[in-house]
Amino acid sequence: MIIEPRMRGFICLTSHPKGCAQNVKNQIEYVQSKGLIDGAKKVLVIGASTGFGLASRITSAFGSNAGTIGVFFEKPPSEGKTASPGWYNSAAFEQEAQKAGLYAKSVNGDAFSNEIKKQTLDLIKADFGQVDLVIYSLASPVRQHPVTGVLHRSVLKPIGDVFTNKTVDFHTGNVSEISIAPCSGDDIENTVAVMGGEDWAMWINALKAENLLSPGAKTVAYSYIGPSLTEAVYRKGTIGRAKDHLEATAFSITESLKAIEGKAYVSVNKALVTQASSAIPVIPLYISLLYKVMKEEKIHEGCIEQIQRLFQDRLYNNITIPTDEKGRIRIDDWEMRADVQEKVAKLWLQATTDTLPEIGDLSGYKQDFLNLFGFGFEGVDYLADTNEMTGILSIS
């Protein structure tokens, strides 16, 4: 079939297997161009199929020659219907890993569930014995609690007051004002249940109980802080409460791993175009302005550049891992530079439908959004008949 992007709001309903494969190859080539990293050799990535999780798996494998197990929840293809992009990403990753002689297996299912945890632990026992690094990079709007059975849904809302500010429809470029009602009822608790640190701790406790963590093992979860422009709807909103919980969980996990000298970290990463960030009002406009500034300063990074730098300069730099006053790794350091934020704040005041094409990088935003689904890559013939039935090689 000929596969074209079909949009519905901030979601693309189709994905391109060859484009996703090109995306993976591009990331592999970038990691290889930066040289070897003396990192972990047996790596578990929870949330491994897109974004920072995929970049972590690629960096581990092709930066450190690590064997990797990836856990994700992706939709396979069916006749006439494409798979989710994460499915095609993972298929391409496994094919490239196999060519390079690297171990790579995947577990597809609900990572919040006890069943998928057990399946993954059994695979580690059989093939690895222990893991040296656990990356936690889940991004889901809902979570069924494995103990209570309650289905929790996260919300993107401010706390206390209505939030009003600019946003942009990145498909049309229309800049408008948006108001978001504050959270109510159990919104905070539900968002923390989905996006906080409880499931991360459950994974680590399960691995520890089965002696599947090697001495000195590290685990890293990903977070975001962002600027004052977005804090009312993000860091000081319901999601911020979940991120606070995630960051606090790192300390309790570290305490629980003292016997094996293990350590848990939260890495605060840069604002990037993801399916999740595209759904948050205000964020697409902020990102389009941020991209303009950071590209002009020649310090722009995508997921793979961020994670390669995290591994090489922070996690495995052979010296003490630098953290901020709250114990967090700050790989958002270039985004949060005072000069960068000052320029973005000035552009924000100028941003209108008419000015954005000149003062922002909406085209870069659109390009990155299409890339998420395998579209817009050089070297891919999007007019060619394409087999949508690409499968993952070694799904457990």
DORORO-30176 format. One line per field, with one value per residue (C-alpha): chain; residue in three letters; residue number from 0; x, y, z. Coordinates in Angstrom, 2 decimals, padded with zeros to 5 digits. Example, Ala and Ser with C-alpha at 12.3 -4.5 7.8 and 13.67 -1.06 7.14 Angstrom:
<rs>
ch	(A; A)
aa	(ALA; SER)
i	(0; 1)
x	(012.30; 013.67)
y	(-004.50; -001.06)
z	(007.80; 007.14)
</rs>
This chain:
<rs>
ch	(A; A; A; A; A; A; A; A; A; A; A; A; A; A; A; A; A; A; A; A; A; A; A; A; A; A; A; A; A; A; A; A; A; A; A; A; A; A; A; A; A; A; A; A; A; A; A; A; A; A; A; A; A; A; A; A; A; A; A; A; A; A; A; A; A; A; A; A; A; A; A; A; A; A; A; A; A; A; A; A; A; A; A; A; A; A; A; A; A; A; A; A; A; A; A; A; A; A; A; A; A; A; A; A; A; A; A; A; A; A; A; A; A; A; A; A; A; A; A; A; A; A; A; A; A; A; A; A; A; A; A; A; A; A; A; A; A; A; A; A; A; A; A; A; A; A; A; A; A; A; A; A; A; A; A; A; A; A; A; A; A; A; A; A; A; A; A; A; A; A; A; A; A; A; A; A; A; A; A; A; A; A; A; A; A; A; A; A; A; A; A; A; A; A; A; A; A; A; A; A; A; A; A; A; A; A; A; A; A; A; A; A; A; A; A; A; A; A; A; A; A; A; A; A; A; A; A; A; A; A; A; A; A; A; A; A; A; A; A; A; A; A; A; A; A; A; A; A; A; A; A; A; A; A; A; A; A; A; A; A; A; A; A; A; A; A; A; A; A; A; A; A; A; A; A; A; A; A; A; A; A; A; A; A; A; A; A; A; A; A; A; A; A; A; A; A; A; A; A; A; A; A; A; A; A; A; A; A; A; A; A; A; A; A; A; A; A; A; A; A; A; A; A; A; A; A; A; A; A; A; A; A; A; A; A; A; A; A; A; A; A; A; A; A; A; A; A; A; A; A; A; A; A; A; A; A; A; A; A; A; A; A; A; A; A; A; A; A; A; A; A; A; A; A; A; A; A; A; A; A; A; A; A; A; A; A; A; A; A; A; A; A; A; A; A; A)
aa	(MET; ILE; ILE; GLU; PRO; ARG; MET; ARG; GLY; PHE; ILE; CYS; LEU; THR; SER; HIS; PRO; LYS; GLY; CYS; ALA; GLN; ASN; VAL; LYS; ASN; GLN; ILE; GLU; TYR; VAL; GLN; SER; LYS; GLY; LEU; ILE; ASP; GLY; ALA; LYS; LYS; VAL; LEU; VAL; ILE; GLY; ALA; SER; THR; GLY; PHE; GLY; LEU; ALA; SER; ARG; ILE; THR; SER; ALA; PHE; GLY; SER; ASN; ALA; GLY; THR; ILE; GLY; VAL; PHE; PHE; GLU; LYS; PRO; PRO; SER; GLU; GLY; LYS; THR; ALA; SER; PRO; GLY; TRP; TYR; ASN; SER; ALA; ALA; PHE; GLU; GLN; GLU; ALA; GLN; LYS; ALA; GLY; LEU; TYR; ALA; LYS; SER; VAL; ASN; GLY; ASP; ALA; PHE; SER; ASN; GLU; ILE; LYS; LYS; GLN; THR; LEU; ASP; LEU; ILE; LYS; ALA; ASP; PHE; GLY; GLN; VAL; ASP; LEU; VAL; ILE; TYR; SER; LEU; ALA; SER; PRO; VAL; ARG; GLN; HIS; PRO; VAL; THR; GLY; VAL; LEU; HIS; ARG; SER; VAL; LEU; LYS; PRO; ILE; GLY; ASP; VAL; PHE; THR; ASN; LYS; THR; VAL; ASP; PHE; HIS; THR; GLY; ASN; VAL; SER; GLU; ILE; SER; ILE; ALA; PRO; CYS; SER; GLY; ASP; ASP; ILE; GLU; ASN; THR; VAL; ALA; VAL; MET; GLY; GLY; GLU; ASP; TRP; ALA; MET; TRP; ILE; ASN; ALA; LEU; LYS; ALA; GLU; ASN; LEU; LEU; SER; PRO; GLY; ALA; LYS; THR; VAL; ALA; TYR; SER; TYR; ILE; GLY; PRO; SER; LEU; THR; GLU; ALA; VAL; TYR; ARG; LYS; GLY; THR; ILE; GLY; ARG; ALA; LYS; ASP; HIS; LEU; GLU; ALA; THR; ALA; PHE; SER; ILE; THR; GLU; SER; LEU; LYS; ALA; ILE; GLU; GLY; LYS; ALA; TYR; VAL; SER; VAL; ASN; LYS; ALA; LEU; VAL; THR; GLN; ALA; SER; SER; ALA; ILE; PRO; VAL; ILE; PRO; LEU; TYR; ILE; SER; LEU; LEU; TYR; LYS; VAL; MET; LYS; GLU; GLU; LYS; ILE; HIS; GLU; GLY; CYS; ILE; GLU; GLN; ILE; GLN; ARG; LEU; PHE; GLN; ASP; ARG; LEU; TYR; ASN; ASN; ILE; THR; ILE; PRO; THR; ASP; GLU; LYS; GLY; ARG; ILE; ARG; ILE; ASP; ASP; TRP; GLU; MET; ARG; ALA; ASP; VAL; GLN; GLU; LYS; VAL; ALA; LYS; LEU; TRP; LEU; GLN; ALA; THR; THR; ASP; THR; LEU; PRO; GLU; ILE; GLY; ASP; LEU; SER; GLY; TYR; LYS; GLN; ASP; PHE; LEU; ASN; LEU; PHE; GLY; PHE; GLY; PHE; GLU; GLY; VAL; ASP; TYR; LEU; ALA; ASP; THR; ASN; GLU; MET; THR; GLY; ILE; LEU; SER; ILE; SER)
i	(0; 1; 2; 3; 4; 5; 6; 7; 8; 9; 10; 11; 12; 13; 14; 15; 16; 17; 18; 19; 20; 21; 22; 23; 24; 25; 26; 27; 28; 29; 30; 31; 32; 33; 34; 35; 36; 37; 38; 39; 40; 41; 42; 43; 44; 45; 46; 47; 48; 49; 50; 51; 52; 53; 54; 55; 56; 57; 58; 59; 60; 61; 62; 63; 64; 65; 66; 67; 68; 69; 70; 71; 72; 73; 74; 75; 76; 77; 78; 79; 80; 81; 82; 83; 84; 85; 86; 87; 88; 89; 90; 91; 92; 93; 94; 95; 96; 97; 98; 99; 100; 101; 102; 103; 104; 105; 106; 107; 108; 109; 110; 111; 112; 113; 114; 115; 116; 117; 118; 119; 120; 121; 122; 123; 124; 125; 126; 127; 128; 129; 130; 131; 132; 133; 134; 135; 136; 137; 138; 139; 140; 141; 142; 143; 144; 145; 146; 147; 148; 149; 150; 151; 152; 153; 154; 155; 156; 157; 158; 159; 160; 161; 162; 163; 164; 165; 166; 167; 168; 169; 170; 171; 172; 173; 174; 175; 176; 177; 178; 179; 180; 181; 182; 183; 184; 185; 186; 187; 188; 189; 190; 191; 192; 193; 194; 195; 196; 197; 198; 199; 200; 201; 202; 203; 204; 205; 206; 207; 208; 209; 210; 211; 212; 213; 214; 215; 216; 217; 218; 219; 220; 221; 222; 223; 224; 225; 226; 227; 228; 229; 230; 231; 232; 233; 234; 235; 236; 237; 238; 239; 240; 241; 242; 243; 244; 245; 246; 247; 248; 249; 250; 251; 252; 253; 254; 255; 256; 257; 258; 259; 260; 261; 262; 263; 264; 265; 266; 267; 268; 269; 270; 271; 272; 273; 274; 275; 276; 277; 278; 279; 280; 281; 282; 283; 284; 285; 286; 287; 288; 289; 290; 291; 292; 293; 294; 295; 296; 297; 298; 299; 300; 301; 302; 303; 304; 305; 306; 307; 308; 309; 310; 311; 312; 313; 314; 315; 316; 317; 318; 319; 320; 321; 322; 323; 324; 325; 326; 327; 328; 329; 330; 331; 332; 333; 334; 335; 336; 337; 338; 339; 340; 341; 342; 343; 344; 345; 346; 347; 348; 349; 350; 351; 352; 353; 354; 355; 356; 357; 358; 359; 360; 361; 362; 363; 364; 365; 366; 367; 368; 369; 370; 371; 372; 373; 374; 375; 376; 377; 378; 379; 380; 381; 382; 383; 384; 385; 386; 387; 388; 389; 390; 391; 392; 393; 394; 395)
x	(000.00; 001.03; 001.16; 000.46; 000.15; -003.46; -003.90; -006.48; -005.61; -002.24; -002.25; -001.17; -003.26; -000.71; 003.00; 005.55; 007.72; 010.53; 010.49; 010.64; 013.52; 015.33; 014.76; 016.37; 019.30; 019.90; 020.04; 022.39; 024.72; 024.77; 025.66; 028.38; 029.84; 030.43; 032.59; 032.30; 030.93; 032.20; 028.66; 026.37; 026.42; 023.04; 020.26; 016.52; 014.54; 010.95; 009.20; 011.69; 009.90; 009.81; 011.39; 013.86; 013.32; 014.18; 017.18; 018.32; 018.10; 020.00; 022.68; 023.15; 023.41; 025.38; 027.29; 028.30; 027.69; 025.09; 022.52; 019.07; 015.61; 012.89; 009.43; 006.63; 002.94; 002.57; -000.04; 001.06; 000.09; -002.83; -003.70; -004.36; -003.60; -000.23; 001.27; 001.98; 005.33; 006.87; 006.26; 008.12; 010.88; 011.42; 011.39; 014.03; 016.11; 016.14; 017.12; 020.05; 021.09; 021.03; 023.23; 025.70; 025.74; 024.02; 021.45; 018.01; 014.65; 011.36; 008.30; 005.08; 002.36; 001.19; 004.34; 002.19; 000.89; 002.30; 002.13; 004.48; 006.84; 007.02; 007.51; 010.36; 012.01; 011.85; 013.56; 016.31; 016.85; 017.09; 019.26; 021.08; 021.23; 021.38; 021.07; 023.46; 021.12; 017.35; 015.87; 012.32; 010.72; 007.02; 004.63; 001.01; -002.16; -003.74; -002.66; -004.59; -003.17; -001.88; -002.96; -006.25; -007.41; -008.41; -007.99; -006.29; -006.35; -003.88; -004.93; -003.08; -004.49; -003.32; -003.86; -005.94; -006.72; -007.76; -004.69; -004.85; -002.06; -001.08; -000.92; -000.52; -002.23; 000.95; -000.93; -002.28; 000.11; -002.82; -001.78; -004.67; -005.45; -006.47; -007.90; -007.61; -009.85; -008.09; -008.07; -010.73; -011.63; -009.06; -007.24; -003.93; -004.00; -004.87; -002.13; 000.44; -000.73; -000.10; 002.97; 004.61; 007.24; 005.19; 005.50; 009.21; 009.72; 007.62; 009.88; 013.05; 011.65; 010.68; 014.14; 015.85; 013.69; 014.83; 018.50; 018.42; 020.31; 024.09; 026.33; 026.49; 023.46; 021.97; 018.38; 017.29; 013.84; 013.14; 011.51; 011.02; 010.96; 010.72; 010.55; 008.29; 006.25; 004.87; 005.06; 001.41; 000.17; 003.18; 005.55; 003.07; 000.14; -001.01; 001.87; 004.31; 002.94; 003.57; 007.12; 007.73; 006.69; 008.90; 011.90; 011.28; 011.06; 014.66; 015.84; 013.77; 014.98; 018.60; 018.06; 016.63; 019.67; 022.34; 023.23; 024.33; 025.67; 023.03; 021.76; 018.61; 018.61; 016.10; 017.38; 015.67; 015.61; 014.99; 011.62; 011.16; 008.39; 006.65; 003.08; 002.62; 004.07; 002.01; -001.13; -000.17; -001.49; 001.22; 004.05; 004.04; 004.37; 007.14; 009.00; 008.76; 010.33; 012.89; 013.95; 014.51; 016.77; 018.70; 019.29; 020.63; 022.92; 023.91; 022.97; 019.76; 019.41; 016.88; 016.22; 019.28; 021.68; 020.26; 020.57; 024.00; 025.24; 023.53; 025.30; 028.69; 029.01; 026.93; 026.17; 029.43; 031.99; 034.22; 033.90; 031.14; 027.80; 026.97; 023.53; 021.67; 020.70; 017.78; 019.92; 018.72; 020.85; 020.29; 020.60; 018.22; 021.14; 021.39; 017.63; 017.59; 020.60; 019.69; 020.43; 018.29; 015.33; 015.60; 015.39; 012.45; 010.58; 010.99; 009.81; 006.81; 005.53; 005.86; 004.27; 001.16; -000.18; 001.49; 004.87; 005.41; 006.69; 009.56; 010.32; 009.67; 010.54; 007.10; 008.38; 010.95; 008.21; 006.06; 009.03; 009.82; 006.16; 006.00; 009.31; 007.71; 005.53; 008.18; 007.31; 009.49; 012.84; 015.27; 016.03; 012.55; 010.27; 006.89; 005.15; 006.31; 004.17; 005.18; 004.61; 002.81; 003.20; 006.72; 007.11; 009.26; 011.83; 012.10; 009.12; 009.04)
y	(000.00; 003.64; 005.12; 008.80; 010.75; 011.00; 013.56; 013.87; 016.78; 016.13; 012.45; 010.89; 007.81; 006.19; 005.45; 004.49; 001.39; 002.48; 005.98; 004.64; 002.41; 005.44; 007.31; 004.46; 004.25; 007.99; 007.76; 004.78; 006.63; 009.64; 007.53; 005.67; 008.98; 010.06; 007.07; 004.33; 004.93; 002.78; 002.08; -000.73; -004.01; -005.45; -002.90; -002.96; -000.09; 000.26; 002.37; 001.57; 002.20; 005.98; 009.24; 009.21; 005.50; 004.50; 006.84; 005.19; 001.75; 002.87; 004.64; 001.60; -000.82; 001.16; 003.38; 000.69; -002.58; -003.51; -006.22; -004.72; -005.80; -003.34; -003.20; -001.27; -001.41; -001.01; -001.92; -004.46; -004.03; -005.74; -006.07; -002.56; -000.91; 000.31; -000.47; 002.22; 003.93; 002.35; -001.09; -000.20; 001.56; -001.56; -003.86; -001.69; -001.51; -005.28; -005.77; -003.36; -004.92; -008.37; -007.18; -005.79; -009.03; -007.41; -009.11; -007.48; -008.84; -007.12; -007.55; -006.01; -005.36; -003.21; -002.40; -001.39; -004.95; -007.72; -010.09; -008.05; -007.50; -011.26; -011.98; -009.47; -010.77; -014.32; -013.17; -011.43; -014.58; -016.75; -014.53; -011.94; -013.15; -009.53; -006.05; -003.12; -000.31; 000.17; 003.08; 004.04; 006.05; 005.23; 007.79; 006.73; 008.71; 005.84; 003.17; 000.25; -000.28; -003.86; -004.18; -002.28; -002.75; 000.94; 002.63; 005.99; 008.73; 011.61; 015.17; 018.24; 020.96; 023.86; 023.79; 026.49; 029.00; 029.09; 029.31; 031.62; 032.14; 031.81; 028.56; 027.54; 025.02; 023.65; 022.32; 025.74; 028.12; 029.91; 031.55; 032.03; 032.44; 029.40; 029.01; 025.77; 025.13; 024.06; 020.48; 019.17; 016.09; 013.31; 014.80; 015.26; 011.81; 010.14; 011.99; 011.06; 007.43; 007.36; 009.55; 009.49; 007.09; 004.22; 001.96; 002.74; 001.62; -001.50; -002.47; -001.94; -003.78; -006.72; -006.86; -006.56; -009.29; -011.72; -010.62; -009.37; -006.12; -006.29; -004.65; -000.92; -001.00; 002.34; 003.24; 006.46; 007.98; 011.01; 014.27; 017.86; 021.23; 023.94; 027.73; 030.11; 030.52; 026.98; 026.28; 027.05; 024.34; 022.05; 022.13; 023.79; 021.84; 018.26; 016.90; 018.78; 017.00; 013.69; 014.77; 015.81; 012.32; 010.72; 012.75; 011.91; 008.22; 008.33; 008.89; 006.02; 003.67; 004.65; 003.90; 000.48; -000.32; 000.52; -003.14; -003.49; 000.09; 000.87; 004.35; 005.90; 009.17; 011.44; 013.12; 016.40; 016.55; 019.24; 020.18; 018.21; 017.35; 014.20; 012.92; 013.84; 017.36; 018.11; 017.60; 020.16; 023.67; 026.37; 023.83; 023.70; 027.49; 027.48; 024.70; 026.46; 029.59; 027.58; 025.69; 028.97; 030.30; 027.08; 026.44; 029.96; 029.37; 025.97; 024.13; 022.45; 018.75; 016.06; 012.94; 011.05; 013.97; 014.50; 010.88; 010.33; 013.36; 012.10; 008.74; 010.03; 013.18; 012.29; 008.63; 007.12; 009.91; 007.92; 010.68; 011.73; 012.20; 015.93; 016.77; 019.90; 020.87; 018.41; 015.51; 015.65; 015.26; 018.37; 017.59; 020.51; 022.82; 024.33; 024.95; 026.66; 028.89; 032.43; 033.94; 031.33; 031.82; 035.60; 035.47; 033.04; 035.25; 038.27; 036.31; 035.04; 038.60; 039.13; 035.84; 036.13; 034.18; 036.71; 036.92; 033.26; 032.13; 034.60; 034.56; 030.87; 027.50; 026.09; 024.28; 022.52; 021.58; 020.14; 018.25; 016.69; 015.79; 014.02; 012.27; 010.71; 008.66; 007.88; 010.65; 013.37; 011.55; 011.96; 008.78; 007.27; 006.92; 007.76; 007.19; 003.57; 000.59; -000.38; -003.55; -002.52; -006.00; -005.50; -007.51; -007.43; -010.21; -011.50; -010.41; -012.40)
z	(000.00; -000.44; 003.05; 003.63; 006.88; 008.08; 010.85; 013.59; 015.86; 017.49; 016.43; 013.16; 012.43; 010.11; 010.25; 007.62; 008.23; 005.92; 007.33; 010.88; 009.82; 008.38; 011.65; 013.59; 011.16; 011.41; 015.19; 015.07; 012.72; 015.04; 018.08; 016.20; 014.97; 018.60; 019.54; 022.12; 025.61; 028.48; 029.62; 030.74; 028.82; 029.82; 029.65; 030.30; 028.75; 029.95; 027.35; 024.60; 021.33; 020.80; 021.94; 024.80; 025.47; 021.90; 021.97; 025.21; 023.66; 020.56; 022.61; 024.85; 021.95; 019.41; 021.82; 024.34; 022.44; 025.05; 024.87; 025.35; 026.38; 025.41; 026.97; 025.25; 024.35; 020.60; 018.02; 015.39; 011.75; 010.08; 006.41; 005.12; 008.47; 009.61; 012.99; 015.52; 014.87; 017.96; 016.46; 013.28; 015.26; 017.33; 014.32; 012.65; 015.81; 016.20; 012.57; 012.93; 016.25; 014.71; 011.83; 014.38; 016.38; 019.37; 021.61; 021.34; 022.44; 023.12; 025.33; 024.01; 026.57; 029.47; 031.45; 034.43; 034.76; 036.95; 033.97; 031.78; 034.71; 035.31; 031.60; 031.47; 034.64; 033.29; 030.09; 032.08; 034.17; 031.08; 028.89; 031.03; 034.60; 035.77; 034.26; 034.77; 033.73; 033.87; 031.90; 032.84; 030.04; 030.05; 028.60; 028.98; 029.72; 031.67; 034.12; 035.51; 038.98; 039.28; 042.93; 043.18; 039.59; 039.45; 036.07; 036.63; 033.98; 033.99; 033.17; 031.91; 034.12; 036.26; 040.01; 041.68; 038.94; 035.31; 033.09; 030.08; 027.56; 023.91; 022.01; 018.38; 016.14; 014.60; 011.56; 010.56; 012.33; 013.94; 017.23; 019.64; 023.31; 025.29; 028.78; 030.77; 033.75; 036.96; 038.16; 040.50; 042.50; 042.22; 039.20; 041.06; 042.66; 039.36; 037.48; 040.13; 039.96; 036.20; 035.80; 039.23; 040.53; 041.94; 038.90; 038.54; 042.15; 041.52; 038.62; 040.66; 043.69; 041.48; 039.90; 043.28; 044.84; 042.12; 042.36; 038.78; 039.41; 039.13; 041.77; 041.14; 038.82; 037.80; 037.00; 035.32; 034.81; 032.64; 033.68; 032.54; 034.30; 031.66; 031.87; 033.79; 030.57; 030.86; 034.58; 035.42; 033.08; 033.43; 036.41; 038.79; 037.37; 037.78; 035.72; 037.93; 040.98; 039.22; 038.32; 041.94; 043.00; 040.35; 041.51; 045.18; 044.22; 042.98; 046.55; 047.97; 045.23; 045.91; 049.60; 048.71; 046.51; 049.08; 049.62; 045.98; 045.76; 043.16; 042.40; 040.95; 039.05; 037.40; 034.25; 033.41; 029.63; 027.03; 025.55; 022.34; 019.92; 021.11; 020.84; 024.50; 024.26; 021.16; 023.25; 025.90; 025.19; 025.10; 024.67; 020.82; 020.64; 023.23; 021.39; 018.03; 019.54; 021.50; 018.36; 016.51; 019.26; 019.91; 016.21; 015.79; 018.77; 017.27; 020.48; 019.30; 020.15; 019.37; 021.46; 020.28; 020.81; 024.30; 025.35; 023.80; 025.76; 028.91; 028.65; 027.56; 029.69; 032.74; 033.43; 032.18; 032.36; 034.80; 037.41; 039.80; 038.06; 038.27; 039.70; 040.77; 044.33; 044.19; 043.00; 039.40; 036.29; 034.16; 030.48; 029.85; 030.70; 027.21; 026.97; 030.36; 029.72; 030.81; 027.39; 025.61; 027.93; 027.72; 023.92; 023.98; 026.46; 024.17; 021.14; 023.11; 023.51; 019.75; 018.69; 016.53; 013.59; 011.29; 013.03; 013.95; 010.52; 010.89; 014.63; 015.28; 013.78; 013.14; 010.04; 012.22; 014.67; 011.87; 010.46; 013.83; 014.33; 010.97; 011.75; 014.85; 012.50; 009.90; 007.44; 005.98; 005.84; 002.97; 001.10; 001.54; -001.48; -000.01; -003.34; -003.52; -002.62; 000.94; 002.96; 006.11; 007.65; 009.01; 012.21; 015.31; 015.10; 018.64; 020.65; 023.87)
</rs>
